[in-house]
Amino acid sequence: MSALNIETTGDALILVLADRQVRIPWERCSEKLASATEGQRSTAELSPGGYGIQWPLLDEDLSISGLVRDA
């Protein structure tokens, strides 16, 4: 599973998939993201293939399929 785009808001990560959008509260993503600042969360980078997300400032990497499965 891959994402076409991602969006960060104050309270959630939004995954834009081919067929839908999935909104995941930060608390359900990871403890590190739940305790991060909004500025740190906004540094999210979608991998070139759309299969993962990296937060360079937080040294956090999550897979799209894992996030959708747990949502």
PEZI-V50702 format. One line per field, one symbol per residue. phi: phi as a letter, one per 20 degrees, with the letter a starting at -180 (. if undefined). psi: psi as a letter, one per 40 degrees, with the letter a starting at -180 (. if undefined). burial: + if it has 16 or more other C-alpha atoms within 10 Angstrom, else -. Layout:
BEGIN
phi->???
psi->???
burial->???
END
This chain:
BEGIN
phi->.cdeaccdcfcbddedefdadcdcggfefaffffefffffffegcffgemebccdgfdlccceffffffef
psi->iiidiiihideihhhhideiihhhiddediddddeiiddddeehhhideeeihigddefhhiidddddde.
burial->-++--+-+---++++++----+++++--+---++------++-++++--++++++-----+-++--++---
END
